[in-house]
Amino acid sequence: MTMIKHSFLVMLSVSMLFPGSGCATLPKVSDVIDEARTQEPPQILSAKGMLSPEKSKVLMERLKRSVAPTDMLERYGAVIESVSGSPLTNGNKVTLLIDGPATYAAMFKAMENARDHINLETFIIEDDETGRRFSDLLLKKQAEGVQVNLIYDSRGGFRTPAPFFQRLRDAGIQVLAFNPINPLKARKSWNLAHPDHRKILIVDGKVVFTGGINISEVYSSSPSGASGPSGASGLSGGKPGKKAPIPWRDTDVQIEGPVVAEFQKLFLDTWRQQKGPNLSGRNYFPELKAAGNSLVRAVGSTPGETNRLTFVLYVAAITFSERSLHLTNAYFVPDEETVDALRDAAGRGVDVKLLLPGNTDTSLTLSAGRYYYSGLLKSGVKIYERRDVLLHAKTAVIDNVWSTVGSTNMDFWSFSSNDEVNAVILSKEFAAEMERMFAEDLAASHEIRLEEWKKRPVLDRIKEWFAHQFERWL
């Protein structure tokens, strides 16, 4: 099976090459929160420019009145605005995309309609049926005069053969390998301990897709049995009689509106930082009109003492939750501050539910996450495992109004060493969609109860303890 999560051996090898990668420290979010208390309430960017503080306040008050009383929005907004530099934007339309088939179908439709440019940033693009369908369409659009620019992570794309990318380059597509594995090809300091884990597709500067889905055949079927863009049945290799692989469960969003420009800035910043070739003059920042009513913020995180924004995003949101906290994450190996925030939330009466994988492509990560189950369960956190799929989604919905969909796993490597990106959506209507999706996932999951968990085999406890010793490299 394709390994979308790095294996433990790869992580350990990288940590040996770059010892600092496992020794970095995460910011203390409580200090960030204290410093942000003196900040002004967040201002809001609209299609016509920055709203006045008075209009921004009216918009936030209207949103607050649409749900049960909560101070979460202002408190969280002040913290993220103080550290991110990315504005909260109004006038966006957000479409929830569940699993690979729906996501790929929407992506293909948008790319088919491209007229100016396609910017694609992905951790993995594989040379399989799905990857070739993407590459064929990108080549077609390039031939039609649409400029295609591709960033892929060199480690995530390690098994994709060079001719796959050379075919794209030969046709005029600009292809950039993020932090090349070959040190002779490095355009800046060579650092394998800094991967690009983002997934961003931007079409004509007007629509963006982001979430957890890579470009790989493993997403070609969904738990409901739907087929992917190629129409494949989901059988391994498409051969009759061969057992179907376990479906991958993931989530993306399609966004139209002013916030697309913020995702475009993230893509172009990465291109510049990686010293990519000069991009042809295209209209990367067209005039964007309001397309919906959702408030959205693009949060991009890079390694560095002040740039671990997705870590602050999650811990601050958990800290400020007041009623419900429903979190789904594929690789759950939390740090102490995250664990404390989850336990504190449950202790103050928040309905904290964690939806985590029961199957995985990296067993050590699964065991390392389970190391924390006992303490979380004792504090009142409810834990569910989805065992009929390979859960790869990274989402959360809080207080029926705050949601996030992105690429960020809740592990040390993702928080401290990766480039990640999340969309934060403030919308009662979108949160309701997220809650319905979460409820459907829970209905297909197994609840881990404390009394049952206490009776697990001794061997499992040993595995959890062992994996915990290496959690900073998972």
LINURZI-V431436 format. One record per helix or strand of 3 or more residues. SS is the DSSP state (~ for helix, > for strand). FROM is the first residue (numbers start at 0). TO is the last residue. If there is no record, write none. Layout:
BEGIN
[[SS & FROM & TO] [SS & FROM & TO]]
END
This chain:
BEGIN
[[~ & 7 & 16] [~ & 18 & 21] [~ & 28 & 35] [> & 43 & 45] [~ & 52 & 64] [~ & 71 & 83] [> & 87 & 97] [~ & 98 & 111] [> & 116 & 121] [~ & 128 & 142] [> & 146 & 152] [~ & 161 & 169] [> & 173 & 177] [~ & 182 & 184] [> & 199 & 202] [> & 206 & 210] [~ & 216 & 218] [~ & 235 & 237] [> & 250 & 255] [~ & 259 & 272] [> & 293 & 300] [~ & 308 & 319] [> & 323 & 328] [~ & 335 & 346] [> & 350 & 356] [~ & 362 & 369] [~ & 372 & 377] [> & 381 & 385] [> & 393 & 397] [> & 401 & 405] [~ & 411 & 415] [> & 418 & 425] [~ & 427 & 442] [> & 445 & 447] [~ & 449 & 453] [~ & 457 & 467] [~ & 470 & 472]]
END
